[in-house]
Amino acid sequence: MDEQIVTIERHIVEQEREYPKATGVFSNLLYDIALAGKIIAREMTRAGLVGSLGSTGKINVQHEEQMKLDVFANQTIIRMNSFTGRLAAMASEEREDVIDIPRGYGTGRYVLVFDPLDGSSNIDINATVGTIFGVYRRRSEEGAGTLADCLQKGRDTAAAGYIIYGSSTMMVYTTGNGVHGFTLDPSVGEFLLSHPNLRIPDEPRYSSVNHAYEKFRSEGIRRFGRWLRGMDEADPQKPLSERYFGALVADFHRTLLKGGIFYYPADSRYPQGKLRLIYEANPLAFIAEKAGGYASNGRSNILDIAPRALHQRTPLFIGDRSLVEKAEEFIAEYD
């Protein structure tokens, strides 16, 4: 018998049936995110033809050059979710403050945080980029959402996922009950289930890190890197192959499917780390844990960190649990 074709909408609805008190609001929110991903994917495929490549000439809140597709992706996600009545507030890596729901529209039970286009420096060379998102249940009682609604621990995530725009477009998400991947079929305009119940492979294959910044790193981090490359004489191991996209979402996607570790540690340039806790680290850490992996800042679980600011940065080690814990051991011993 042929395998069933499962759309992302059907999959979301079937998962919702496991919760008798579900109202459908949460499911519709996830489908709206998927729809935003389709629109962004469409724009990505024709960016060179409609003048969407290149920089806006502006610097964003992260003090990074803002690309035209950054702006498009950010506006698309905001417009898709501002008027549905499902959200109390949003927060974007591209915006300095909490994004309020427009007056005159209802506010809902959820908060959406997102990086609209991770790895956007890859856009002009046609390399992989992606959207990362996390969904939380609001803490405030009613009315407009608050900053505190957005500053929640990753442990309290209701749903997390990413949409990766590469040789094909994929959406990977979890609501805490398994991690599932869907590939966009452009001929029918639907995300179809292609990778059910994803688990990080037991045998790690790849290490993802930018060695150009080795000289800025601590002794513990440098020793860990040598250990991964099989250069530790006291504890020699088979070296992992090295791959690095320069886009967190792409490096994590490979780690999830093929096994291994991605890490971007703190260093003398970024003493607090470079990646954003709320928009990048927390959603991917939640996915990693639900896929049998682990994410750490080098000393403790990413999901247990209480955010203090919207754009708080963090070191990140994510992927195979044993490798991430080994990084923690090197940091504890030498740093």
N, C-alpha and C positions, 0 to 999 in steps of 0.2 A: 504493500500500500504506500502511495506517495506521502511524503511528509506534508503536514499542514502548513499553509502560509499564514503567518501571524503578524499582523500590523502592530505598530507601537500603540495605537489607540486601543485595539482589542486586548493587548497585553496589559495595559494600564487598567482597563475596566475589569479584566479577570482578576488582577491582584486586588482591586478594590473590593471584590466580593468576599474576600477573606475577613473584611471588617464590616460586620452587620450594621454598625451605626454610621458608616460613611455616607456622605451627602453627595459626592461627585465633584465637589469643589476642588479638592486636591488633585483628582484625576484630570480635570479640565485645565488646571494650572500647568501640570506636566505636559499636556498636549499643546498648550499655547507656547511653551518653551520649544518643543519640537518644531512647531510651525515657524517660530522665529528662526530656528536653525535652517530650515528649508529656504527661507528668504535670504539669509546671509550666504548660504551655499550657492544660490542662484547668482548673487552679485559677485561672489568670488570667481565663478567660472567665466564671467564676462568682463571682469574688472579692467583688463587691458584694452577693451574695445569701447568702454564708455567713460574713460577718464577717471577711474576710481583708484588707480595706482598712485603711489607717491605720498608725500607728506603734505599736511595742511599748512605747514610753516609755523605751527604753534607747539607749545610745550604743555603737556597735561599735568594733572595734580601730582603725578609721580615723578615730575621733572624729566620726563622722557618725551622724545619727539612723537607727536601725534600723527598717525597715518590717516588717510581719508577713509579707509575701510574700518579703522577703529571707531570713527565717528558714526559711520553708517550702522555698524553692528550695535553700538551702544543705543542709538536712536531707535533701531528696530525693536530691540528687547523692551525698551521703555514704553514705546507706543503700543506694543502687543499686550502689555500687562497693566497699563495705567487705568483702563476704563472698564475692567471686568468685574470689579467689586470683590475680587478674590484676595487682594493684597492690602496690607495695612501700610506698607512702605517698601522701598527698594534701596539698595546701595550698590554702586558701581565703582570699579577701579578707576573709571574715567571721570568720576564726579567727586568733588571734595566733600560734600555733605550728603545726608540722607535725602533720598528722592521721595518727595511727598506725592500722594495720590491727588490729582486735580480736584479742586473744590467742586461740589455738585455730583460727584461720583461716590458710590459707597466704598467703605473700607472693609476688608475681610480679615480672615484669621491667620494669614500667612505673611511672611517676609521673604523677599527674594534678594539674594546677594549674588553678584556675578562679575566675572572678568569677560567683557564682551568679545575680545579678540586677543587671546594669549599668543605670544610669539610673533607679534605684528611686524617685527623687523625682517621676518622671512617673506613677507607678502611680495615684495618687488622681485624676488628671485623664484617665485612660484613654488616655495617650499611649504611644509605643513604648518598650519596654525589651528587654533581651536577656541571654543567658548567653554568656560567653566562656570558652574552655578551651584548654589546651595539654597535650600528652602528650610525655613524655621517656622515654628508656630509662635505667633506673637506673644509677648509677655504682658503688654499693657491690656487693659480691659476693653477699651472701646475708643472710637475716634481715630485720629491720625496716629500712625505708627511713630515710635520714638527711637532715639539713638540706642537706648537700652535694648530695644527689640532686635537690633542688628548686631549688638555686641554679645552674642551668645557663644558658649563653648561649642566646638565641633561635635562634642559628644551628644549635644541636643539636636543635631540635624534631623530634619524630617525626611529630606530627600537630597541627593547630590548627584551630579552628573557632569558630563562634558559632551560637546559635539566637536568632532575633529574633521577638518576640511583638508583632505589629502587626495591620494589617487582615487579614493571614494570618500563619501561623507558618511560618518558613523556617529550615532548617539549611544552613549553608555550611561546608564543610570542605576541607582539603587534607592529603594525606600527603606532599606534595612533588612530586607528579605531577599538576599541574593543580588548579584550584579549581572545585568543583562545588556547585550550589545545589539544594536539595530543598524542595518546598512540602508542608506537611501537609494531606492530604485528610481532613477530619474525618469524612466519611461512611464511610470505610473504616479510619480510624485509622492511616494510613501516610504516611511522607514519600516523595513521588514526585519523580523527577528532573525539574526544570523549567528549570534554568539550567546546562547542561553547559559546561565549559571557559571559565569566566568570565575575562575580561581587562578591566583598567581601560581605558576608551576613550581613544584617542589625543588626542581633542579635549576638553580639560577644560571643564566647564560650571559647576561650583559651588565656592564657597569656604565653609567651615564654621568659624566662630570666634565667640566671644562678645566683641563690641566693648565691652561694659560695663566691661571691665577694661583698656581701652586705656591709661589714665593710669598704670597700674602697670608697664607694659612698657618694655623697653629701646628705645633709638633704632633699632636694627636691625630689631626686630620691628615697630615702628610704621611704619617706612619700607616694609617688606615688605607690610604691610596696605594702605598707600596704593597701592603698585604693583599689587596684586591688584585694587584698585578703579579702576584706570586713572587715578590721580591723580599719578603720577610724571612730571613735566614732562620730565625727562632721558630717560626710557624709557617713553613712553606705550604702553599696550596696551589691547586691548578688555577692559573690566571683566568679571569673573566674577559671575554671580548669587550672592546670598548666602542660605544656608539654615542653620539651626541648631536641632537638636532638643533639645540639652541632655542627650543620652545618646550616649556615644561609639559604642556598637555601631550605633545608628541612623544617625548621621552617617557612619560608615565604610561602612555598607551602601549608602547613597546614592552615596558616592564611588566604591565598587567598581562599581556598576551604571551610573552616569551620568558619572563622570569629575570630576576636580577635586582639592581638597585639604582635609583637616581638620587644624587645628592647635590645640594647647593649650600655649602656650609657658611657660617659667619667667617669673616676674615678682617684684616686691618682696614679694608676699604668700607666694609659693611659690618660693623661690630654687632649689630642686631640682626644680621641676615638681610637678604635682598628680596625674597619672595613675600607676597602679601598673605598674612595669616587668614583673613576672612574670605578673600576672593579666590585664592589659589590653594593654599595648604590645607585648610579645613575640608573643603569638598573632596579633594583627592585623598586625604587621609581617611575620610569616612568610607570612600569606595574601597581603598586598600584594605581596611580592616574587614569589611564585609566580603572581600575576596580572599581572606586568609592571610593578609599581609599586615604591615605595621608601618606607622609613620612617627617620626621623632624629630625634635629640634636638636638632637644630639645628647640630650640629658633626660628628657621626659616625653611622654606621649603628646603629640600635637593636639589630639582631641580633648585633652584635659586643661589646655591653656585658656585662661579667662581673658578675652580681648579687652584692651583698655582704650583702643582708638580704631576708627574705621580703616585706616591705612597702615596699621601696625605690621611690621615686617618680622620675619622669622627665618632662622636656618631651617633646612628641610632635608631629611633622610627618609626615603620612602621606597617600599617594595618588599622584598623577601625579609621575613621577620628575623631570621638568624643573622643576615648581613647587617640590618639596621642595628640590632642589638650588639653586634661586633663593633660597629662604629661607636656606639655608646661606651663600650669597654675601653677603646683606645682613648677617647676623649676624657673619660674619668681617670685613666691612669696617667696620661701625659699632660693634660691641660688643667 
